[in-house]
């Protein structure tokens, strides 16, 4: 009887989250700067919202010239402060789409090796996962997925899981070979058409992709923007930031389309200015855990 | 096409895209340059770099204009000279530079803890070497090397001690200045930010100051710094930053701001009060700085009367040359806005603009040119134009080298242009004229073509032709629009066939070889057709109306032959001052043509009347539906295009000859019929 009950319980639990067995209820944040240094406000924010997981950009991978050149690391983070031991760091690497125009032998291995070395040199402990971020397209998808396969294989040798970012336009493609994806719910608009839509986030730009969410065959976390984008176009200074209501509207629509996207929530990105941009009510509504 | 002409074409295209201030997606040149500028712009970094290079040049006896440090060259020279100390210094400098490069290098091989330790051992050995040479002939260079090594190792306290006990007593040199900068960095890293800021400011290291104050810039920070030291070297930086942020907040024009700080009116008012208090207290050695800041913020907040009084007062107060010059520029701006045009005003403006020109040449700073731009575009050009002094207004625009000058010349009435040319050719009458005339150019225009084209825009064909005949074909073949002029014809019905250029042709810049001036051909044809129109009746008259309509539509800014009337094209174009509304003429002629009983001509005329470019208000509006993620089409039955389509649809129902394919294949018409039938 006990076994039957346990079996039934497990079945019910599995059924309750059949599309995302790996995603847990947790809050996380991206750290996207070139120096690791947390101020008291940022540390307080992590404490207040029970954030123990930080997706920390370690470096970018870029390619300078034509496709014959080899990709190389750029803008590597400097560890000014020690990483607190109570934080789980997920080393994240942004790789430009141009690097994926053709395969580059050995890059996956170099990338994982560099991450592992950075962890060792700077005593970043307890790393169990890495993430790759790339704005791959239909043309570069296969090369990117092959690259991810290789990264996953090498990462496994170091007992590291692999995740990747998924942009909305990538939802219509087959899922990448990773353990899970982080759905980037920002940079949704066309930066050229900034007069019409907020290029960071606009529900009208998200809406067309919602239909792909339900059947997307990969566990997903959701990442929302809290950043401000400053740029100069033709000598004119342009500032973009998203209103709290719009973030929450999008979040509502996204979770309605796929219920399990309410489990793991990330913000892009941790910074004192971003923390001060919105009130506690907004962060409470976004995180909820 | 030459580069110059291409640029002209692009400039005019941009110009045309910029003049509609109300259009949401156009970019407007705001001329909002900062007027509060109280210190030299030459950065610390560029200054020490320049002097260091000069020192190496002197050592090597080099005559190169720009000397790039080359360690091997210096070592060879030192060896030849038997200068062992220099040889060992450069050897160690090279080792240091390699280590510094490794620290910031980006390679796949990330350094291990052992690598970092090894690198630190090398740095320590250089440090020990340098320490041993601190009493040598090259003590300053070695002192700098010593401090650089400490900096890489994070030994900031050691650098503070070394500077305070030793290096600060060295003779003045660029190396000492760099050491002091590292010392300031060490103070900053160890939390002694006030002293660090003082040194950064004294040295003009604005990058470091900005790093230090980036998130702390405010009235409160200025007050705090003043209370710490009323003559703190950081104050001009902080005050300038605050005032310019205030200007940024006031100047905001809907495009947002680059700056971190939004200065509120309250904070700006607090600053005004505080600046007054600082001057009254008499502790500052530069009251001109504070009084100018006060006057400028008052002006920005909409208090020009107080601003006038205070800026006049600022000019009498003590301050650096930069501060006094800044006060003089702001005074010119405020006076330009507050006083009426008069001969006295002319003399004042002429004198001040000539002074600004002189300062601009002396300092090689863009500040004076930018100030001129703001003063002219925000006050003087309009003020003189309103006073009926069009020539002065144009001359001022010309002095700023801004696109508005070319735009103004392009849209000026013909007689005003002729007056302006006369003004340019006649002797100067006063100080202002003497300043302006050397700055007026007609480089971008062939004046004969411009005058002829202005007559074309007014449909005064006979007046246009003699001017256009003076222009050589080489001029037209080299225009940016020549590629269009050589390929497009004004007798093609634009509503039936668009004259697209082959893909990429616009960007090939191929030289054109037209032998006939397309503007003269057009003017002659239009003159003859209009003369003939008066003699025709019935079917022939209606056909002639239609043919004329085709040509007017093509020559319009929305037509394919826009180059007949304009130098460039933009989607933001509209009918401008001093030109005929050619689309309105087209519509009038098409209506007359549509009265015909000839079914084919009637169909063409009715179809033409529904052409999008002749109907600025479309027959429908679309609205985004969030739920369906689709646009909802909402017909607008009160628009001209709706009525034109409705008339065409009604006609086609009775058209015994059957609907022509150019109508039946028109997607807009098909779409309309779907809704019209409902």
HADDOCK unambig.tbl for C-alpha pairs under 7 A between the chains (distance, minus, plus):
assign (segid A and resid 72 and name CA) (segid B and resid 107 and name CA) 6.78 0.50 0.50
assign (segid A and resid 72 and name CA) (segid B and resid 108 and name CA) 6.84 0.50 0.50
assign (segid A and resid 73 and name CA) (segid B and resid 106 and name CA) 5.70 0.50 0.50
assign (segid A and resid 73 and name CA) (segid B and resid 107 and name CA) 6.17 0.50 0.50
assign (segid A and resid 73 and name CA) (segid B and resid 108 and name CA) 6.48 0.50 0.50
assign (segid A and resid 74 and name CA) (segid B and resid 106 and name CA) 5.80 0.50 0.50
assign (segid A and resid 110 and name CA) (segid B and resid 108 and name CA) 6.29 0.50 0.50
assign (segid A and resid 114 and name CA) (segid B and resid 108 and name CA) 6.25 0.50 0.50
assign (segid A and resid 114 and name CA) (segid B and resid 109 and name CA) 6.53 0.50 0.50
assign (segid A and resid 114 and name CA) (segid B and resid 110 and name CA) 5.76 0.50 0.50
assign (segid A and resid 117 and name CA) (segid B and resid 110 and name CA) 6.33 0.50 0.50
assign (segid A and resid 117 and name CA) (segid B and resid 112 and name CA) 6.46 0.50 0.50
assign (segid A and resid 118 and name CA) (segid B and resid 110 and name CA) 6.67 0.50 0.50
assign (segid A and resid 121 and name CA) (segid B and resid 112 and name CA) 5.31 0.50 0.50
assign (segid A and resid 121 and name CA) (segid B and resid 113 and name CA) 5.00 0.50 0.50
assign (segid A and resid 195 and name CA) (segid B and resid 25 and name CA) 6.07 0.50 0.50
assign (segid A and resid 204 and name CA) (segid B and resid 626 and name CA) 6.45 0.50 0.50
assign (segid A and resid 207 and name CA) (segid B and resid 629 and name CA) 6.35 0.50 0.50
assign (segid A and resid 208 and name CA) (segid B and resid 629 and name CA) 6.19 0.50 0.50
assign (segid A and resid 230 and name CA) (segid B and resid 258 and name CA) 6.01 0.50 0.50
assign (segid A and resid 236 and name CA) (segid B and resid 255 and name CA) 6.98 0.50 0.50
assign (segid A and resid 237 and name CA) (segid B and resid 255 and name CA) 6.38 0.50 0.50
assign (segid A and resid 237 and name CA) (segid B and resid 256 and name CA) 6.15 0.50 0.50
assign (segid A and resid 237 and name CA) (segid B and resid 257 and name CA) 5.31 0.50 0.50
assign (segid A and resid 237 and name CA) (segid B and resid 258 and name CA) 5.26 0.50 0.50
assign (segid A and resid 238 and name CA) (segid B and resid 255 and name CA) 5.43 0.50 0.50
assign (segid A and resid 238 and name CA) (segid B and resid 256 and name CA) 5.10 0.50 0.50
assign (segid A and resid 238 and name CA) (segid B and resid 257 and name CA) 6.05 0.50 0.50
assign (segid A and resid 238 and name CA) (segid B and resid 258 and name CA) 6.67 0.50 0.50
assign (segid A and resid 239 and name CA) (segid B and resid 256 and name CA) 5.13 0.50 0.50
assign (segid A and resid 239 and name CA) (segid B and resid 257 and name CA) 5.98 0.50 0.50
assign (segid A and resid 239 and name CA) (segid B and resid 258 and name CA) 6.64 0.50 0.50
